[in-house]
Amino acid sequence: MKTSNVYIDGFNLYYGALKGTSYKWLDLEKYFQTIRSDDDIQTIHYFSAPVSGSSGRDQQTYLNALSTRPKVRIRLGKYFYKPMTCGVRACRYTGSREFKRPEEKQTDVNIALQLLDDAYQRTAERFVLVTGDSDLVPALNAVRMRAPSVEIIVYVPSNHPNRGAAVELRGAADKPRTLPAFELPLCQFSPTLAGPGGTVITKPADW
């Protein structure tokens, strides 16, 4: 068995494979041990950014559930609302044309830095990346240059047609894959989990 690390872009995973399904309560450790059964998984790095409102509460509950898994490491970037101006000329709305668009920051950089740091330290023989974001192609090329013995496997979450294509990203991998959906219902957390200090973590009602 080869050693491997898993690197997950949380928002790409959510929007590419989980949104609109009943599989959002996904046990990442169980899932990747299932689809990578021939690997000796060392660490599963989960990258995301905190959101607000009811979605933020559900997200935090999920992060609490993930934190119960010994191989999962959570790294959070930032999420903020960027001021924008509506540019649709045909719009007849007479009020303010200013609005705020949610935007995630730091996730790509955090993933890239982790990949490169692990490549320098030779922490695993395989790097398994889960994303549809081609912005990470330069990082994969740098890993290939600095640690040519490391095998790079990319899983693209494919519910979204654009993310499913990811031609450049797939081309940067030794083995490009589409994230398998058939295992998702088999790798869900229990509805309730034991948290730290005797707490109970409960699956969000609308999940």
N, C-alpha and C positions, 0 to 999 in steps of 0.2 A: 504493500500500500504506500502510495506517495503522500507526503504531507501537503496540506493545502490551507490557504487562508481564503475567506470569502469577504468580498467588499460589496455592500449593498447601498445603492442610492435609494433611500426610502421613498421619496416622492415619485421617482420613476417606477419603482415597484408598485406603489399604490395606484397611480394613474394608468400604468401599463397593464396591470394584471388583477388588481383587487377591487378597484372602484366599481360600484354597481353589482358586486357579488356578495355572497354571504360568507366569504372566506377571509375577511379582514383580520380576524382573530388568529393570525397565522403564527404558529410556533416555528420560528426561523431555524432553530437548532435542529428540530426534528425533520423539518422539510429538507434542509441541505444534507443532513446525514442520510436521508432517503434517496434523493436524486444523485448524490455523490457517494454512493455506498462503497465504492472502491478507494475512497480517499480517507486519510487520517486527518480530519479537520482539526486545525490548531485553534483558530480564532475566527469568529464571524463579526466583522465590523459593520455596524449599522449607522448610516449617516442620514441625518434629517435636520429639521429646523422647527422650533416650537411655533405653533399657530395659536390663535386666540379663540374666545367664545366657546360654544359647546363642542366644536370640533377639537379645540385645544384640550378640553377635559377628557374627551375620548382618546386623544393622542397620548396624553399623559398616562392614562390607565393602561394603554398598550405598552408604553415604554416601561411602566412598572412591571408588566407581565414579562417583557423581554429580559428585564434585569434579573429575573429569577433563573435564567439559563446561564450556566457557568461559562460557556464559550462565547457568549454574545458581549460585545463591547459597543456602547452607544456613544456617538460623537455628534453633538448638535451645533449647527451653525446659527444663522440669524434669519428671521423672517419679518419683513416690514412692508408697509404700504407706501408705494412710490406715487407722488403726485403726478397726474397726467391731465392732458387737455384733449377733449374729444375733437377729432379731426374730420368727422363725417360731415361734409358740406350740405348734404341733403337733409340733415336732421333738423326738425322744426321745433325742437324743445327750446323754450325761451329762458329757462333758468340758467344757472351756472353750468358751464361746460367743463368744469374741473371735477375730477374724480380721482380716486386712489386705487391703484392696482397692486394686489399682493405680489411680492417678489421674494424669492429665496436667495440667500447669499451664503457664501463660504463652503457649501457642500462640495462642489467640484474641486476646489482647492484642497479641502480636507482629505478627500479621497485620493487625489494625486499625491499629496505629501505622504500619506500612509503607504501607498503603493511603492513609492521611491524609497522610503525609509525601510520598509520590509525587504525590498530588493537588495539594498546595501547590507542589511543585516542577515540576509539569507534565512529568513524565518520559516520559509516553506518552499517546497519544490514546485507547487502550482499556485497560481493566483486565479481565483474565480471571481469575476466582476459581474455584477448584476446592474445593468443600466441600459438605456437607449440613447444616452447623451454622447455625441461624437466629440464634445469638448475634451473628453478624456483621452482621445487618440494620442496627443503628444506625450502624455504621461506613460501610456502603454509602450510607445516607441522608445522612451527613455529607459523603461524597465528592460526592454529587449536589448538595448545597447549596453547597459550596465550589468545586467544579469542574464546573459543569453541562455543559460541553462534552465531558467524558470519558464515553465509552460503557462501560457496565458489563455484562459477560457472565458469567453464572454457569453452571458445569458441575457438576451434582450426580452424584456416584458413586451408582449406582442398584441395586446388587445387594441392598442392605438395603432392605426396603420402607419403613421409616420415613424413612431418609435420601432415598430416592427421591421421597417426597412433597415435603417441604421447601417447603410452600406459601408461607409468608411470605418465605422466602429467594428463591424464584423470582419472587415479586411485586416484590421490591426491585431486580431486574435489568432492564436494557433488553431483553436477550435471554436468557431462561432456556433452558438446554439440559440434556440428560442426557448424561453422559460417554460417548462412543462406545466400545464394547468391541471392535468388529471390527478396530480398528487395533492393539490391544495386542500380539498375537503378531508383528506386523510391525515393532515398534519396541523390540525387546529388545537389550540389550548383548550383545557377543560373550562367550562363556564365560570368556575371559581378556582382561584389559586391561592396557596398560602404565601403571603408576603412576609417581609422582615418584621420582627418584633411581634409576631402573632396576628398581623393584619391579614385581611382577606381582599384579594383583587378580584373584582367581578367584571365579566364581559359587559361592555356597553349595551344597553337595551336595544338600540337601533342597529346593532351590528349582526 
